[in-house]
Amino acid sequence: MSTSTRTTQRRAGTPPPRRLGSLVATVLATTALGAGSEGCLDRPIEPLDSRLTSTLVDRFTQSKVDQIDLLLAIDDSASMADKQEILARAVPDLVDSLANPSCVDANGGFVQKPTGPLAVCPDGSFREFDPVLDIHVGVISTSLGLRGAKPVGLTCADDDGRLVTRALGGGSVATYDDQGFLAWDPAQALSPPGTADMATLHADLESLVQGVGENGCGFEAQLESWYRFLVDPEPYGSIERATVGNKTVTVLADTDDALLAERQAFLRKDSLVAVLLLTDENDCSFRAEGQGFFTAEGGPLYNLKARAVCAEHPDDACCAVCGYAAPGCPEDPTCAEPAPADHKAVGLNCYNQKQRFGADYLYPIDRYVRGLTSLTVPSRTGELVDNPLFVRTEGGVRYERPRDRVFLAGIVGVPWQDIARRGAGGAPDLAAGLMDARELRDNGVWPLILGNPANGTLPTDPHMVETFVPRAGTNPATGSATAPATATNAWADPIAGHEWNASLYPGYSLQYACIFDLPATDWLTPGPDCQNASWQTPLCQAPDGSYDDTQRRAKAFPGLRELAVLEGISDQAIVGSICPAEVENTSAVDYGYRPAIGALTARLKEQLKDPCLERSFTPNAAGQVSCLILEGRATGGACDCSGPARSTVRPENQGAVTAALEDPASRALGLDCLCTIDQLAGEALEVCQNAPGDGQNLQTSGGQSVDGWCYIDATTVPPTGNPELVAHCQATEERTIRFAGAGRAANESVLFLTCAQSSD
């Protein structure tokens, strides 16, 4: 079985499936028999005639996801309180939808919401998918401090990329075993037990989200914060200043052992990992090493000026800081001219650095794309090492998390009109939901909201052009135009209100990607963005067109770096707007961040279904395939195969047992008991292959429980089983092994699948 990623055509609207591939917790041994042989398991698997057969052993993920690690990366800078409150109302819906999925009928129609994750659905209905009974939820902020900078008169909060437990109103939220995160554990299977009451989980989660606050560092590290917590193989413990040649640089020292301990406890080796990022500004993850501190330090930055070529061609070999051009570059007379006034604007220190200063002090986007997609990442010295997000070694066993178990959802500065699905007449319709990653690509949305940073092409939506100068243009999705700062209506532009005098703002600011009305109860008087009527910001415009100190609206700036990462990770991305369409009607489908949470939930649900098989098998006349599934457990010598859907391995199949016990995973985990999980037959097989639902509580027409496993393959004509059960798979891989009832793997067990298959 191959674990490589292949590009194949999927049915419209379906996200990429999970394949059986690459986690050490299960082992596949496939025996390829000689041409013309049907293959069966009535004889020993080994030894095999090497002239006619071969044995392939590959490690793969068999089971559905039963653990989720959810990390909330929340911007804690000024202006974020209102957005945090909206998120606090939405995130519990995410957790609840995963932990307590609805009961649906055979057509997928809603029947009822169960009273809890352990409740049974009414007759004739079943869970949309198996409830996830083990969820970690942690929160980090975007504040990583000044990272070696020493600006005069400026301090900056630093949460070190560690989990934050600040509570709304002060104090701390009690976390699981004092480890900094919440643990959903309704079955009380953890040791010590986690939270079993959903109301308690909701309250703690809301307090954590709002407790992040808005007193954080203004140099937000939206991308580096989660990278440091989840990915960085050597998170620094301290930063030192040093002189290298004639340059002052920062050098990373020591290791943050406290962060590593938090990561070890929070991040499981085989969980589904989802990062939900909430921010209203562009990322400012400047380098902690080298001269990245210029971004925040101020004084040295004021003396930096780019050569003229940088303005239009920042990737040109002669683009550099004045006085530091490469040999052979012509003199630049503009370098003798004073730097523009915006160079001294603290509010623009992270904006267009290469074009304005001649050097880019931010970490490259590839750092974060690689962190979410690759098994290796650079160490502090540049050596490629295992990516902690994907690779973990325990007891001598190497575990590799499949790439499709990691997601990044960004609720960022982008108009919702650009990313909503289209309704009648092609108009954006948020009630229809947000576009998934495939739709964003196929509908040409990335050029609309991001442009092409690699060649300097700006977004076609003028609202996504990052600048402090008023913009002019028309939104391609809506046909609406931008409006000048002199507009007498705060909503002259239905996306961003209207342009404003951002260069008059203290320290400069940028034009908005979008704005949204605040509920009247959340208006601020005086508002932080309403101190000067000459700014002419729509956030502070009264119904009569005048400006006062009451802030009636909130804003977001273009989140271009965050979007670049989301585009880079492709199908692992979920894009949402931090500017909600509805903030008053809490029952509306487009209320708050419900569309973004719904898009993330829909994507994660696909991972909770049976994984897909790349390899096909040929059923016999009775509908069974020539496969043996062994369940390995560590029993301390008390092996018992008398349980439901279990049987003792037949003597002629002891070769499979020997192969399984010799696997490194078996030795490391101390497996000493292997039992056969029974393949279903007769009517029970037909029920398993065709009955909709989650595979639990299936019964034959005579009321007998269906316990065991079956093979489903919709790539054959006619299909083997119900094609809808593998509809989430790619068209060429619409096949799976389905476990029903007591046939599901026991906790802390390892499955070994051995199949005989014709080589032709």
C-alpha positions in Angstrom: 0.0 0.0 0.0 1.4 3.3 -1.0 1.3 6.3 1.4 2.2 8.9 -1.2 -0.2 11.6 -2.1 -1.8 11.3 -5.5 -3.8 13.8 -7.5 -7.1 12.3 -8.6 -10.5 13.6 -9.6 -12.9 13.9 -6.7 -16.6 14.3 -6.9 -17.6 18.0 -6.6 -17.8 19.4 -3.2 -15.9 16.6 -1.4 -12.8 17.3 0.6 -9.8 14.9 0.2 -10.3 11.6 2.1 -8.2 9.9 4.6 -6.2 6.9 3.4 -4.9 4.0 5.3 -1.3 5.1 5.6 1.7 6.0 7.7 0.9 5.6 11.5 2.8 2.9 13.3 -0.1 1.9 15.4 -1.3 -0.6 12.8 0.6 -2.8 10.4 -0.5 -4.1 6.9 1.0 -7.3 5.5 -0.1 -7.8 1.9 0.7 -11.1 0.2 0.7 -10.9 -3.6 -0.1 -14.4 -5.0 0.9 -15.7 -8.4 -1.3 -14.9 -11.4 -4.5 -16.9 -11.5 -4.6 -17.6 -7.8 -7.6 -16.5 -5.9 -5.9 -16.6 -2.6 -7.4 -17.7 0.7 -6.6 -17.8 4.4 -7.1 -21.5 4.8 -3.4 -22.1 4.9 -0.4 -20.6 6.7 0.5 -17.1 5.5 4.2 -18.0 5.7 6.5 -19.4 4.3 5.8 -18.1 0.8 7.2 -19.3 -2.5 9.4 -16.4 -3.4 9.0 -17.3 -7.1 5.3 -16.6 -7.0 4.7 -14.4 -4.1 6.1 -11.4 -2.1 5.3 -9.9 1.2 4.8 -6.1 1.7 4.6 -4.7 5.2 3.5 -1.1 5.6 2.3 0.9 8.5 -1.0 2.7 8.3 -3.9 4.2 10.2 -6.8 1.9 10.4 -9.1 3.4 12.9 -11.2 6.5 12.7 -10.1 9.5 14.6 -11.0 9.2 18.2 -8.8 12.0 19.6 -8.8 15.7 18.6 -6.3 18.3 19.8 -7.7 21.8 19.2 -5.4 24.8 19.5 -6.9 28.3 19.5 -4.4 30.9 18.5 -6.0 34.2 19.5 -4.8 37.8 18.7 -4.6 39.6 22.1 -3.7 43.1 20.8 -5.9 46.2 21.2 -9.3 46.1 19.3 -9.7 42.3 19.8 -12.1 42.1 22.7 -15.3 42.3 20.6 -14.0 39.6 18.2 -12.9 37.4 21.1 -16.4 37.6 22.5 -17.9 36.5 19.2 -15.5 33.6 19.0 -16.3 32.6 22.6 -19.9 32.2 21.5 -19.0 30.1 18.5 -16.2 27.7 19.7 -18.5 25.7 22.1 -20.6 24.9 19.0 -17.5 23.4 17.4 -16.7 21.2 20.3 -20.3 20.2 20.8 -20.8 19.3 17.2 -17.8 16.9 17.4 -18.4 15.6 20.8 -22.2 15.1 20.5 -23.1 14.7 16.8 -26.8 14.7 15.8 -29.0 11.8 15.2 -29.9 11.5 11.5 -32.1 9.3 9.4 -31.2 7.0 6.5 -31.1 10.0 4.2 -28.9 12.1 6.4 -31.8 14.2 7.6 -31.7 15.7 11.1 -33.8 13.8 13.7 -32.7 15.2 17.0 -29.8 16.3 19.1 -29.0 13.6 21.7 -28.9 14.6 25.3 -25.3 13.7 25.5 -22.4 12.0 23.8 -23.2 8.6 25.4 -26.9 8.7 24.6 -28.5 6.4 22.1 -30.4 7.6 19.0 -34.0 6.8 18.6 -34.9 3.7 16.5 -34.4 4.2 12.8 -31.8 6.9 13.3 -28.1 6.9 14.1 -25.3 9.3 14.9 -24.0 11.3 11.9 -20.6 10.0 13.0 -19.0 8.5 16.1 -18.9 11.0 19.0 -15.3 12.1 19.8 -14.9 11.3 23.5 -11.4 12.6 23.9 -10.7 16.3 23.0 -7.9 18.6 24.2 -8.5 22.3 23.9 -5.7 24.8 24.5 -5.3 28.5 24.0 -2.3 30.6 23.1 -1.9 34.3 22.3 -0.1 36.0 19.5 2.2 37.8 21.9 5.9 36.8 21.7 7.3 40.0 23.1 10.1 42.1 21.5 12.4 39.1 20.7 15.6 40.9 21.5 14.6 44.4 20.5 15.2 47.2 23.0 12.9 50.1 21.8 12.9 53.2 23.8 9.8 53.7 26.0 8.0 50.6 24.6 7.1 47.4 26.4 5.5 44.4 24.8 3.7 41.5 26.4 5.2 38.0 26.0 3.3 34.8 26.6 6.3 32.8 25.2 4.0 30.8 22.9 2.9 28.7 25.9 -0.7 27.9 26.8 -2.5 30.8 28.5 -5.1 30.2 31.2 -6.2 33.7 32.0 -9.9 33.8 32.9 -12.4 36.4 31.9 -12.6 38.9 34.7 -9.2 37.9 36.2 -7.7 34.9 37.8 -7.1 31.6 36.0 -9.3 28.9 34.5 -8.8 25.5 36.1 -7.3 23.2 33.5 -6.9 19.4 33.1 -4.5 18.2 35.7 -3.1 21.8 35.9 -1.5 21.2 32.5 -2.9 24.4 30.8 -5.5 22.9 28.6 -9.1 21.5 28.9 -9.8 17.8 28.4 -13.2 16.6 27.3 -13.7 13.1 28.7 -17.4 12.1 29.1 -16.5 8.4 29.4 -14.1 9.3 32.2 -11.4 7.2 30.5 -8.5 9.5 31.1 -6.3 9.3 34.2 -7.0 11.5 36.0 -10.5 11.9 34.5 -11.2 15.0 32.5 -14.4 17.1 32.1 -17.6 15.1 31.6 -20.1 17.9 31.7 -20.6 19.9 28.5 -21.9 23.0 30.3 -18.8 23.1 32.4 -16.6 22.7 29.3 -18.5 25.5 27.5 -18.1 27.9 30.5 -14.4 27.2 30.9 -13.8 27.5 27.1 -15.6 30.8 26.9 -13.7 32.2 29.8 -10.4 31.1 28.3 -11.1 32.7 25.0 -12.2 36.0 26.4 -9.5 35.9 29.1 -6.8 36.2 26.4 -7.6 39.9 26.5 -6.4 42.8 24.4 -3.4 44.0 26.3 -0.9 42.0 24.3 2.0 42.9 22.1 1.3 45.1 19.1 3.8 43.3 17.0 1.6 40.2 16.7 3.2 36.9 15.8 0.0 35.2 14.5 2.0 32.5 12.7 5.0 32.1 14.8 3.0 31.7 18.0 1.4 28.4 16.9 4.6 27.3 15.1 6.6 27.8 18.3 4.1 25.8 20.4 3.5 22.9 17.9 6.4 22.7 15.5 9.6 24.4 16.6 12.0 21.5 17.4 14.2 23.8 19.6 12.1 26.7 21.0 14.6 29.1 22.5 14.7 29.8 26.2 16.4 33.2 25.9 17.7 35.6 23.3 21.1 37.3 23.6 22.6 40.3 21.8 25.9 39.8 20.1 28.3 41.5 17.7 29.1 39.6 14.5 31.6 41.5 12.3 30.2 45.1 12.4 26.6 44.0 12.9 24.6 43.7 16.1 22.5 40.5 16.0 20.4 38.4 18.3 21.3 34.9 19.0 19.0 32.2 20.3 20.1 30.4 23.5 18.9 27.6 25.7 15.6 25.7 25.2 12.1 26.4 26.6 11.6 23.2 28.5 8.3 24.4 30.0 6.9 24.8 26.5 8.1 21.4 25.5 6.5 19.9 28.5 3.2 21.6 27.6 3.5 20.4 24.0 4.2 16.8 25.1 1.1 16.7 27.3 -1.3 18.5 24.9 -0.3 16.9 21.6 -1.1 13.2 21.2 0.8 11.1 18.7 -2.2 10.0 16.7 -4.8 12.7 17.2 -6.4 15.0 14.7 -4.9 18.5 15.1 -6.8 21.6 14.3 -5.4 25.1 14.8 -8.0 27.9 14.8 -6.4 31.3 14.3 -8.3 34.5 15.1 -6.8 37.9 14.2 -7.8 41.2 12.6 -4.3 42.2 11.4 -1.6 41.0 9.1 1.1 38.7 10.6 4.2 40.3 12.0 6.3 37.2 12.9 9.7 38.8 12.8 12.8 36.8 13.2 13.9 36.2 16.7 17.5 35.7 15.5 19.7 37.8 13.3 18.5 41.4 12.8 14.7 40.7 13.0 14.7 43.0 16.1 14.9 46.0 13.7 11.2 45.5 13.2 10.4 46.5 16.8 13.4 48.5 17.9 12.6 51.6 16.1 15.7 53.7 16.2 17.9 51.6 13.8 14.8 51.0 11.6 14.4 54.8 11.0 17.9 54.8 9.4 17.0 52.0 6.9 16.0 53.0 3.4 15.6 50.8 0.4 17.3 51.3 -2.9 14.8 52.5 -5.5 14.6 49.2 -7.4 12.9 47.6 -4.3 9.7 49.6 -4.7 8.7 47.7 -7.9 11.1 44.7 -7.9 11.8 43.6 -4.3 13.3 40.3 -5.5 15.8 42.0 -7.7 19.4 41.1 -6.9 20.2 44.8 -6.4 17.3 45.4 -4.0 19.0 46.1 -0.6 19.3 48.5 2.2 21.0 51.6 0.9 24.8 51.2 1.4 24.6 47.4 1.4 24.0 46.5 -2.3 25.7 43.5 -3.9 28.9 44.0 -5.9 28.2 45.2 -9.4 24.9 47.1 -8.6 24.8 50.6 -9.9 24.9 53.6 -7.5 21.4 54.8 -6.4 21.1 58.6 -6.1 17.9 58.2 -4.2 19.8 56.8 -1.3 21.1 60.3 -0.6 17.5 61.6 -0.2 15.8 61.6 3.2 13.6 58.6 4.0 9.9 59.1 3.6 7.9 60.0 6.7 6.2 56.6 6.8 9.6 55.0 7.5 9.3 56.4 11.0 5.8 55.2 11.6 5.7 52.4 14.2 2.3 51.3 12.9 3.9 50.3 9.6 7.0 48.6 10.9 5.8 45.2 9.5 4.4 46.6 6.3 6.2 46.0 3.0 9.5 45.8 4.6 11.5 44.7 1.6 10.0 47.5 -0.6 10.5 50.2 2.0 13.6 49.2 3.9 15.4 46.9 1.5 15.4 43.9 3.8 12.7 41.5 5.0 13.0 40.8 8.7 9.9 38.5 8.9 10.1 34.8 8.7 9.3 33.4 5.2 5.8 32.0 4.5 7.4 28.7 3.6 8.4 28.2 7.2 4.8 27.8 8.2 3.6 25.9 5.2 6.4 23.4 5.8 5.5 23.2 9.5 2.0 22.1 8.6 2.8 19.7 5.8 6.3 18.2 6.1 7.8 15.4 8.2 11.0 17.5 8.6 11.7 21.1 9.6 15.0 23.0 10.0 16.6 23.0 13.4 18.2 26.1 14.9 21.4 25.4 13.0 19.5 24.7 9.7 19.7 21.0 9.8 16.6 19.1 8.8 15.1 17.2 11.8 11.8 15.5 12.6 8.8 17.8 12.7 7.4 17.4 16.2 3.9 18.0 14.9 4.1 14.9 12.7 6.7 12.7 14.2 6.9 11.3 17.7 9.0 8.5 19.2 7.7 6.6 22.2 9.2 3.5 23.7 11.4 3.1 20.6 8.5 3.3 18.2 8.3 6.0 15.6 4.8 7.4 15.1 4.0 9.5 12.0 0.9 11.6 11.9 -0.7 11.6 8.4 -0.7 15.0 6.8 -4.5 15.0 6.4 -4.9 15.0 10.2 -3.6 18.5 10.5 -5.7 21.6 9.7 -5.3 25.4 10.0 -8.5 27.5 10.1 -7.9 31.2 9.7 -10.6 33.7 10.7 -8.8 36.7 9.3 -9.1 40.1 7.6 -10.9 39.2 4.4 -14.4 40.2 3.2 -16.9 37.4 3.7 -18.3 38.4 0.4 -15.2 37.1 -1.3 -15.2 33.6 0.2 -18.9 32.9 0.6 -20.5 30.4 -1.8 -22.6 31.9 -4.6 -26.3 32.0 -4.6 -28.9 32.8 -7.2 -27.4 35.1 -9.9 -23.9 34.5 -8.6 -24.2 36.8 -5.6 -22.3 35.8 -2.4 -24.6 33.9 -0.1 -23.2 33.2 3.3 -26.3 31.1 4.2 -24.9 28.6 1.7 -21.7 28.4 3.6 -18.1 29.3 2.9 -16.1 27.9 0.0 -13.9 24.9 0.9 -10.2 24.8 -0.2 -11.1 23.2 -3.5 -13.7 25.8 -4.3 -11.4 28.7 -3.4 -8.9 27.3 -5.9 -11.3 26.3 -8.7 -13.3 29.5 -8.5 -10.2 31.7 -8.7 -10.7 33.2 -5.3 -7.0 33.2 -4.3 -6.1 35.8 -6.9 -9.1 37.8 -5.7 -8.0 37.9 -2.0 -4.3 37.3 -2.1 -3.0 38.1 -5.6 0.4 36.4 -6.3 3.0 37.5 -3.7 5.7 35.6 -5.6 5.6 37.9 -8.6 4.2 41.0 -6.9 0.7 40.8 -8.3 -1.8 42.6 -6.0 -5.2 41.1 -5.1 -8.0 42.0 -7.6 -10.2 42.9 -4.7 -9.0 46.5 -3.8 -10.1 45.9 -0.2 -7.3 43.3 0.1 -4.6 45.7 -1.1 -2.5 46.6 1.9 -1.7 50.3 2.0 -2.2 53.4 4.0 -3.2 55.4 0.8 -6.9 55.5 0.0 -7.8 52.9 -2.7 -10.1 53.0 -5.7 -11.6 50.0 -7.4 -14.5 47.5 -7.6 -15.0 44.3 -5.7 -15.2 41.5 -8.3 -17.5 39.4 -6.2 -20.2 42.0 -5.6 -19.6 44.7 -8.1 -19.5 47.3 -5.3 -16.9 50.1 -5.4 -14.7 51.6 -2.7 -15.8 55.0 -1.4 -13.6 58.0 -0.5 -13.0 59.3 3.0 -15.4 62.2 2.3 -18.4 59.8 2.0 -21.3 60.9 4.1 -22.6 57.4 4.7 -20.6 55.0 6.9 -21.7 52.2 4.6 -21.1 53.9 1.3 -18.9 50.8 0.5 -20.8 47.7 1.8 -17.6 45.9 2.5 -15.2 48.5 4.2 -17.5 51.4 4.8 -15.2 53.9 3.0 -11.6 54.7 2.9 -10.1 56.9 5.6 -7.2 59.2 6.4 -4.9 56.4 7.7 -1.8 58.5 7.4 -3.1 60.9 10.0 -3.5 58.2 12.6 -0.7 58.3 15.3 2.1 56.1 14.0 0.1 55.6 10.7 -2.4 52.8 10.0 -3.7 50.9 7.0 -6.9 50.9 5.0 -9.5 48.3 6.1 -10.2 44.9 4.5 -13.7 45.0 6.0 -15.7 46.4 8.8 -18.8 45.3 10.7 -21.5 46.9 12.9 -21.2 46.3 16.6 -24.3 45.7 18.7 -25.4 48.9 20.3 -24.6 47.4 23.7 -20.9 47.0 22.6 -20.4 50.6 21.4 -17.4 52.2 22.9 -17.4 55.8 24.2 -14.8 57.1 23.8 -13.7 54.6 21.2 -10.0 54.0 20.7 -10.3 54.6 16.9 -12.5 57.7 17.4 -10.1 60.2 19.0 -9.9 62.6 16.0 -12.7 63.4 13.5 -10.1 64.3 10.9 -9.3 60.7 10.5 -12.8 60.3 8.9 -12.9 56.6 9.8 -16.3 54.9 9.1 -15.9 53.2 12.5 -16.9 56.5 14.2 -19.5 57.9 11.7 -22.9 58.9 13.1 -26.1 58.4 11.1 -26.0 62.0 10.0 -22.6 61.6 8.5 -20.7 63.4 11.2 -17.9 62.0 13.3 -17.9 61.7 17.1 -16.0 59.7 19.8 -18.4 56.7 19.8 -17.1 53.6 18.1 -20.0 51.9 16.4 -18.1 49.5 14.2 -15.1 47.2 14.3 -12.5 46.7 11.6 -9.9 44.3 10.2 -6.9 44.8 8.0 -5.9 42.5 5.1 -4.5 39.3 6.5 -2.2 38.6 3.6 0.5 36.5 5.2 -2.0 34.3 7.0 -3.9 33.8 3.7 -0.6 33.0 2.0 -0.1 30.1 4.4 -3.6 28.9 4.0 -3.2 28.9 0.2 0.1 27.1 0.7 -1.4 24.2 2.7 -4.2 23.7 0.2 -6.8 21.1 1.3 -5.7 21.5 4.9 -7.0 25.1 5.0 -10.3 26.7 6.1 -10.7 30.4 5.4 -13.1 32.6 7.4 -13.7 36.3 7.7 -13.3 38.1 11.0 -16.0 40.5 9.8 -19.3 38.8 10.5 -22.3 39.4 8.4 -24.7 39.2 11.4 -24.1 40.2 15.0 -27.6 40.6 16.4 -29.7 37.5 15.5 -28.0 34.7 17.4 -30.2 32.1 15.6 -29.2 33.1 12.1 -27.0 30.7 10.1 -24.7 33.6 9.3 -24.4 34.9 12.9 -20.9 35.7 14.1 -18.3 33.2 13.2 -20.8 30.4 12.8 -20.0 30.1 9.0 -16.3 29.7 9.7 -16.9 27.2 12.6 -19.3 25.3 10.3 -16.7 25.1 7.6 -14.1 23.8 10.0 -16.6 21.3 11.5 -17.6 20.0 8.1 -13.9 19.5 7.2 -13.2 17.7 10.4 -16.2 15.4 10.1 -14.7 13.9 7.0 -11.8 12.7 9.2 -14.3 10.9 11.5 -15.5 8.6 8.8 -13.9 5.3 7.8 -10.6 5.8 6.0 -10.1 4.9 2.4 -8.2 2.1 0.8 -5.9 2.6 -2.1 -5.6 -1.2 -2.7 -8.6 -3.3 -3.9 -9.5 -6.9 -2.9 -11.6 -9.4 -4.8 -14.6 -10.8 -2.8 -15.5 -14.5 -3.2 -18.9 -15.8 -4.0 -20.0 -15.3 -0.4 -19.0 -11.6 -0.5 -16.0 -12.0 1.8 -12.4 -11.1 1.0 -9.3 -13.1 1.8 -8.1 -10.9 4.6 -7.2 -11.6 8.2 -7.5 -8.9 10.9 -5.6 -9.5 14.1 -6.1 -7.3 17.2 -2.9 -7.1 19.3 -3.1 -6.3 23.0 -0.7 -6.2 25.9 -2.3 -8.4 28.6 0.6 -9.4 30.8 0.0 -13.0 29.9 -3.8 -13.0 30.4 -4.7 -13.4 26.8 -8.4 -14.0 26.1 -10.0 -14.2 22.7 -13.5 -15.1 23.8 -15.0 -11.6 23.5 -17.7 -10.5 21.0 -16.6 -10.7 17.4 -13.3 -12.3 18.5 -11.8 -15.7 18.0 -8.5 -17.5 18.5 -6.2 -17.4 15.5 -6.4 -20.7 13.6 -3.2 -22.8 13.6 -2.8 -22.5 9.8 -2.6 -18.7 10.2 0.1 -18.6 12.9 2.5 -17.2 10.3 0.6 -13.9 10.5 0.9 -14.0 14.3 4.6 -14.5 14.1 5.0 -11.7 11.6 2.9 -9.3 13.8 4.8 -10.1 17.0 8.1 -9.5 15.3 7.1 -6.1 14.2 9.0 -3.4 16.1 5.7 -1.8 17.2 4.7 -5.1 18.9 7.9 -5.5 20.7 8.0 -1.9 21.9 4.4 -2.0 23.1 4.7 -5.4 24.8 1.9 -7.0 22.7 1.4 -10.6 23.9 -2.1 -11.4 22.8 -3.4 -11.6 19.2 -7.0 -12.4 18.4 -8.9 -12.5 15.1 -11.6 -10.0 14.6 -14.3 -11.9 12.7 -15.2 -11.0 9.2 -19.0 -10.9 8.8 -21.0 -13.3 6.7 -24.5 -13.8 5.4 -27.1 -11.2 6.3 -24.8 -9.6 8.8 -22.3 -8.9 6.1 -25.0 -7.4 3.9 -26.1 -5.1 6.7 -22.6 -4.0 7.4 -21.9 -3.3 3.7 -25.1 -1.4 3.1 -26.7 0.1 6.3 -26.1 3.9 6.6 -24.8 5.4 9.8 -21.8 5.1 12.1 -21.7 1.3 12.2 -23.0 1.1 15.8 -26.1 -0.7 16.8 -26.6 -2.5 13.5 -29.0 -5.4 13.5 -30.2 -8.1 11.2 -33.8 -8.5 10.3 -34.1 -11.0 13.1 -32.8 -8.5 15.7 -29.3 -10.0 16.0 -26.4 -7.6 16.6 -24.0 -7.1 13.8 -20.5 -7.3 15.2 -17.4 -7.7 13.1 -16.0 -6.2 9.9 -16.8 -6.0 6.2 -15.1 -4.8 3.0 -16.9 -2.1 0.8 -15.8 -1.2 -2.7 -17.7 1.2 -4.9 -15.1 1.1 -7.7 -16.4 -2.2 -9.0 -19.5 -2.8 -11.2 -21.8 -3.5 -9.5 -20.4 -2.0 -6.3 -19.7 -4.1 -3.3 -21.9 -2.4 -0.7 -23.4 1.0 -0.4 -21.5 3.7 -2.4 -22.6 6.4 0.0 -20.5 4.9 2.8 -17.3 5.7 0.7 -18.6 8.9 -0.9 -15.9 10.9 1.0 -13.2 9.0 -0.8 -11.5 9.9 -4.0 -13.1 8.4 -7.1 -10.4 5.8 -7.6 -10.2 4.9 -3.9 -13.9 4.5 -3.0 -13.3 1.4 -0.8 -12.9 0.8 2.9 -13.0 -1.7 5.7 -15.9 -1.0 8.0 -16.0 -2.2 11.6 -19.5 -2.7 13.1 -20.6 -2.9 16.7 -18.2 -4.9 18.9 -16.0 -5.5 15.9 -14.3 -2.2 16.6 -10.8 -2.2 17.9 -10.4 -2.3 21.7 -8.7 0.7 23.4 -4.9 0.5 23.5 -4.9 -2.2 20.9 -3.0 -2.5 17.6 -4.5 -3.9 14.4 -2.7 -6.1 11.8 -4.4 -6.6 8.4 -3.0 -9.5 6.3 -4.6 -10.0 2.9 -4.0 -12.4 0.1 -4.5 -10.7 -3.3 -3.9 -11.7 -6.9 -1.0 -9.9 -8.6 -2.8 -9.5 -11.9 
